[in-house]
Amino acid sequence: MFETTLAQLEHVVSQLLEQNEALRSQCSELEQQLRQAREENDNLQLAALEQEERQGATLARLQALLQRAGVGEVA
């Protein structure tokens, strides 16, 4: 009986070690995906800010052109 219990315990420990390794691997993959997602998010935020600046500059140029044309203020 002791040998059977010991063999079962060895089997359970082996399964737990395999599961632990699989979870470590999955965790590593998820950490990499998170790093990539954060980098993409940073890039998108920067692109949005740059786009906003370009739109502001374009609006200012259009308003200046309309003023020169005598149209007046644009809301």
VMD Tcl script that builds the backbone (N, CA, C; Angstrom):
set m [mol new atoms 225]
animate dup $m
set s [atomselect $m all]
$s set {name element resname resid chain x y z} {
  {N N MET 1 A 0.823 -1.198 0.000}
  {CA C MET 1 A 0.000 0.000 0.000}
  {C C MET 1 A 0.869 1.264 0.000}
  {N N PHE 2 A 1.931 1.227 0.769}
  {CA C PHE 2 A 2.820 2.376 0.831}
  {C C PHE 2 A 3.433 2.655 -0.537}
  {N N GLU 3 A 3.834 1.614 -1.263}
  {CA C GLU 3 A 4.417 1.775 -2.585}
  {C C GLU 3 A 3.413 2.384 -3.553}
  {N N THR 4 A 2.144 1.958 -3.453}
  {CA C THR 4 A 1.093 2.493 -4.317}
  {C C THR 4 A 0.883 3.965 -4.023}
  {N N THR 5 A 0.819 4.307 -2.756}
  {CA C THR 5 A 0.622 5.700 -2.359}
  {C C THR 5 A 1.804 6.549 -2.799}
  {N N LEU 6 A 3.006 6.034 -2.644}
  {CA C LEU 6 A 4.200 6.756 -3.066}
  {C C LEU 6 A 4.195 6.961 -4.585}
  {N N ALA 7 A 3.815 5.944 -5.321}
  {CA C ALA 7 A 3.745 6.055 -6.779}
  {C C ALA 7 A 2.692 7.083 -7.198}
  {N N GLN 8 A 1.567 7.084 -6.508}
  {CA C GLN 8 A 0.517 8.065 -6.806}
  {C C GLN 8 A 1.011 9.476 -6.501}
  {N N LEU 9 A 1.712 9.608 -5.386}
  {CA C LEU 9 A 2.245 10.913 -5.004}
  {C C LEU 9 A 3.256 11.398 -6.036}
  {N N GLU 10 A 4.124 10.507 -6.492}
  {CA C GLU 10 A 5.091 10.867 -7.522}
  {C C GLU 10 A 4.380 11.310 -8.795}
  {N N HIS 11 A 3.325 10.605 -9.136}
  {CA C HIS 11 A 2.558 10.946 -10.337}
  {C C HIS 11 A 1.918 12.327 -10.192}
  {N N VAL 12 A 1.334 12.593 -9.043}
  {CA C VAL 12 A 0.687 13.894 -8.804}
  {C C VAL 12 A 1.726 15.009 -8.834}
  {N N VAL 13 A 2.873 14.790 -8.198}
  {CA C VAL 13 A 3.937 15.797 -8.198}
  {C C VAL 13 A 4.420 16.043 -9.624}
  {N N SER 14 A 4.569 14.987 -10.393}
  {CA C SER 14 A 4.996 15.126 -11.783}
  {C C SER 14 A 3.982 15.946 -12.582}
  {N N GLN 15 A 2.707 15.667 -12.383}
  {CA C GLN 15 A 1.655 16.428 -13.073}
  {C C GLN 15 A 1.690 17.896 -12.660}
  {N N LEU 16 A 1.881 18.145 -11.368}
  {CA C LEU 16 A 1.938 19.524 -10.886}
  {C C LEU 16 A 3.136 20.268 -11.470}
  {N N LEU 17 A 4.260 19.596 -11.581}
  {CA C LEU 17 A 5.437 20.228 -12.174}
  {C C LEU 17 A 5.200 20.552 -13.645}
  {N N GLU 18 A 4.567 19.650 -14.365}
  {CA C GLU 18 A 4.242 19.899 -15.769}
  {C C GLU 18 A 3.266 21.062 -15.894}
  {N N GLN 19 A 2.270 21.077 -15.030}
  {CA C GLN 19 A 1.288 22.164 -15.060}
  {C C GLN 19 A 1.964 23.490 -14.718}
  {N N ASN 20 A 2.865 23.465 -13.756}
  {CA C ASN 20 A 3.587 24.675 -13.375}
  {C C ASN 20 A 4.403 25.207 -14.547}
  {N N GLU 21 A 5.081 24.330 -15.252}
  {CA C GLU 21 A 5.875 24.739 -16.408}
  {C C GLU 21 A 4.981 25.319 -17.501}
  {N N ALA 22 A 3.841 24.679 -17.735}
  {CA C ALA 22 A 2.908 25.182 -18.745}
  {C C ALA 22 A 2.387 26.566 -18.349}
  {N N LEU 23 A 2.087 26.756 -17.076}
  {CA C LEU 23 A 1.589 28.053 -16.615}
  {C C LEU 23 A 2.673 29.119 -16.684}
  {N N ARG 24 A 3.906 28.747 -16.392}
  {CA C ARG 24 A 5.017 29.705 -16.512}
  {C C ARG 24 A 5.173 30.149 -17.973}
  {N N SER 25 A 5.079 29.201 -18.868}
  {CA C SER 25 A 5.192 29.511 -20.290}
  {C C SER 25 A 4.049 30.422 -20.732}
  {N N GLN 26 A 2.840 30.097 -20.299}
  {CA C GLN 26 A 1.680 30.914 -20.645}
  {C C GLN 26 A 1.827 32.322 -20.062}
  {N N CYS 27 A 2.312 32.405 -18.844}
  {CA C CYS 27 A 2.512 33.706 -18.201}
  {C C CYS 27 A 3.529 34.536 -18.986}
  {N N SER 28 A 4.603 33.885 -19.413}
  {CA C SER 28 A 5.620 34.578 -20.198}
  {C C SER 28 A 5.043 35.100 -21.508}
  {N N GLU 29 A 4.246 34.281 -22.174}
  {CA C GLU 29 A 3.607 34.714 -23.422}
  {C C GLU 29 A 2.668 35.891 -23.180}
  {N N LEU 30 A 1.903 35.824 -22.093}
  {CA C LEU 30 A 0.970 36.913 -21.778}
  {C C LEU 30 A 1.716 38.203 -21.444}
  {N N GLU 31 A 2.845 38.075 -20.757}
  {CA C GLU 31 A 3.644 39.262 -20.451}
  {C C GLU 31 A 4.171 39.897 -21.727}
  {N N GLN 32 A 4.593 39.076 -22.683}
  {CA C GLN 32 A 5.062 39.589 -23.971}
  {C C GLN 32 A 3.926 40.274 -24.722}
  {N N GLN 33 A 2.754 39.660 -24.720}
  {CA C GLN 33 A 1.600 40.275 -25.385}
  {C C GLN 33 A 1.233 41.594 -24.723}
  {N N LEU 34 A 1.334 41.646 -23.404}
  {CA C LEU 34 A 1.033 42.887 -22.688}
  {C C LEU 34 A 2.031 43.975 -23.055}
  {N N ARG 35 A 3.311 43.626 -23.133}
  {CA C ARG 35 A 4.319 44.612 -23.539}
  {C C ARG 35 A 4.024 45.144 -24.936}
  {N N GLN 36 A 3.670 44.245 -25.847}
  {CA C GLN 36 A 3.356 44.665 -27.214}
  {C C GLN 36 A 2.117 45.551 -27.256}
  {N N ALA 37 A 1.098 45.185 -26.476}
  {CA C ALA 37 A -0.137 45.977 -26.452}
  {C C ALA 37 A 0.133 47.365 -25.870}
  {N N ARG 38 A 0.962 47.424 -24.835}
  {CA C ARG 38 A 1.288 48.735 -24.250}
  {C C ARG 38 A 2.075 49.593 -25.232}
  {N N GLU 39 A 3.003 48.969 -25.948}
  {CA C GLU 39 A 3.777 49.713 -26.937}
  {C C GLU 39 A 2.866 50.219 -28.060}
  {N N GLU 40 A 1.966 49.359 -28.520}
  {CA C GLU 40 A 1.023 49.781 -29.562}
  {C C GLU 40 A 0.125 50.906 -29.054}
  {N N ASN 41 A -0.324 50.800 -27.814}
  {CA C ASN 41 A -1.155 51.846 -27.225}
  {C C ASN 41 A -0.400 53.174 -27.169}
  {N N ASP 42 A 0.862 53.122 -26.740}
  {CA C ASP 42 A 1.673 54.345 -26.693}
  {C C ASP 42 A 1.810 54.954 -28.088}
  {N N ASN 43 A 2.059 54.093 -29.075}
  {CA C ASN 43 A 2.204 54.587 -30.449}
  {C C ASN 43 A 0.906 55.210 -30.958}
  {N N LEU 44 A -0.219 54.571 -30.656}
  {CA C LEU 44 A -1.509 55.112 -31.086}
  {C C LEU 44 A -1.824 56.436 -30.403}
  {N N GLN 45 A -1.493 56.540 -29.122}
  {CA C GLN 45 A -1.733 57.800 -28.412}
  {C C GLN 45 A -0.875 58.916 -28.999}
  {N N LEU 46 A 0.381 58.598 -29.303}
  {CA C LEU 46 A 1.261 59.592 -29.910}
  {C C LEU 46 A 0.737 60.006 -31.281}
  {N N ALA 47 A 0.299 59.044 -32.067}
  {CA C ALA 47 A -0.247 59.352 -33.393}
  {C C ALA 47 A -1.500 60.214 -33.273}
  {N N ALA 48 A -2.333 59.932 -32.274}
  {CA C ALA 48 A -3.550 60.731 -32.077}
  {C C ALA 48 A -3.191 62.167 -31.703}
  {N N LEU 49 A -2.203 62.323 -30.842}
  {CA C LEU 49 A -1.773 63.678 -30.466}
  {C C LEU 49 A -1.206 64.429 -31.669}
  {N N GLU 50 A -0.413 63.731 -32.468}
  {CA C GLU 50 A 0.149 64.375 -33.660}
  {C C GLU 50 A -0.956 64.764 -34.638}
  {N N GLN 51 A -1.939 63.882 -34.800}
  {CA C GLN 51 A -3.062 64.176 -35.683}
  {C C GLN 51 A -3.850 65.386 -35.165}
  {N N GLU 52 A -4.046 65.432 -33.865}
  {CA C GLU 52 A -4.761 66.563 -33.261}
  {C C GLU 52 A -4.009 67.867 -33.511}
  {N N GLU 53 A -2.685 67.829 -33.386}
  {CA C GLU 53 A -1.885 69.031 -33.651}
  {C C GLU 53 A -2.004 69.457 -35.111}
  {N N ARG 54 A -1.958 68.483 -36.021}
  {CA C ARG 54 A -2.093 68.810 -37.443}
  {C C ARG 54 A -3.474 69.397 -37.737}
  {N N GLN 55 A -4.498 68.842 -37.120}
  {CA C GLN 55 A -5.848 69.364 -37.345}
  {C C GLN 55 A -5.969 70.788 -36.795}
  {N N GLY 56 A -5.359 71.033 -35.639}
  {CA C GLY 56 A -5.382 72.384 -35.081}
  {C C GLY 56 A -4.671 73.375 -35.985}
  {N N ALA 57 A -3.528 72.969 -36.524}
  {CA C ALA 57 A -2.782 73.840 -37.434}
  {C C ALA 57 A -3.570 74.085 -38.712}
  {N N THR 58 A -4.227 73.046 -39.216}
  {CA C THR 58 A -5.037 73.193 -40.422}
  {C C THR 58 A -6.211 74.133 -40.167}
  {N N LEU 59 A -6.858 73.982 -39.031}
  {CA C LEU 59 A -7.975 74.864 -38.674}
  {C C LEU 59 A -7.506 76.311 -38.593}
  {N N ALA 60 A -6.361 76.533 -37.971}
  {CA C ALA 60 A -5.838 77.896 -37.856}
  {C C ALA 60 A -5.550 78.485 -39.235}
  {N N ARG 61 A -4.987 77.688 -40.129}
  {CA C ARG 61 A -4.705 78.174 -41.489}
  {C C ARG 61 A -5.999 78.489 -42.232}
  {N N LEU 62 A -6.998 77.621 -42.083}
  {CA C LEU 62 A -8.279 77.871 -42.753}
  {C C LEU 62 A -8.946 79.133 -42.213}
  {N N GLN 63 A -8.896 79.320 -40.912}
  {CA C GLN 63 A -9.489 80.528 -40.326}
  {C C GLN 63 A -8.775 81.771 -40.820}
  {N N ALA 64 A -7.455 81.683 -40.922}
  {CA C ALA 64 A -6.688 82.831 -41.421}
  {C C ALA 64 A -7.046 83.126 -42.876}
  {N N LEU 65 A -7.208 82.080 -43.675}
  {CA C LEU 65 A -7.597 82.298 -45.067}
  {C C LEU 65 A -8.977 82.909 -45.174}
  {N N LEU 66 A -9.905 82.417 -44.342}
  {CA C LEU 66 A -11.260 82.981 -44.372}
  {C C LEU 66 A -11.264 84.430 -43.920}
  {N N GLN 67 A -10.460 84.761 -42.950}
  {CA C GLN 67 A -10.376 86.170 -42.501}
  {C C GLN 67 A -9.829 87.049 -43.616}
  {N N ARG 68 A -8.813 86.528 -44.281}
  {CA C ARG 68 A -8.235 87.294 -45.391}
  {C C ARG 68 A -9.248 87.475 -46.514}
  {N N ALA 69 A -10.114 86.486 -46.654}
  {CA C ALA 69 A -11.126 86.569 -47.726}
  {C C ALA 69 A -12.299 87.431 -47.311}
  {N N GLY 70 A -12.309 87.875 -46.038}
  {CA C GLY 70 A -13.356 88.767 -45.571}
  {C C GLY 70 A -14.586 88.033 -45.056}
  {N N VAL 71 A -14.486 86.771 -44.800}
  {CA C VAL 71 A -15.631 86.014 -44.334}
  {C C VAL 71 A -15.860 86.236 -42.863}
  {N N GLY 72 A -14.828 86.482 -42.084}
  {CA C GLY 72 A -14.973 86.732 -40.643}
  {C C GLY 72 A -14.639 85.508 -39.818}
  {N N GLU 73 A -15.066 85.554 -38.584}
  {CA C GLU 73 A -14.762 84.478 -37.627}
  {C C GLU 73 A -15.529 83.212 -37.970}
  {N N VAL 74 A -14.874 82.087 -37.754}
  {CA C VAL 74 A -15.486 80.781 -37.929}
  {C C VAL 74 A -15.653 80.168 -36.556}
  {N N ALA 75 A -16.840 79.657 -36.280}
  {CA C ALA 75 A -17.097 79.090 -34.948}
  {C C ALA 75 A -16.488 77.726 -34.813}
}
mol reanalyze $m
mol bondsrecalc $m
mol representation Tube
mol addrep $m
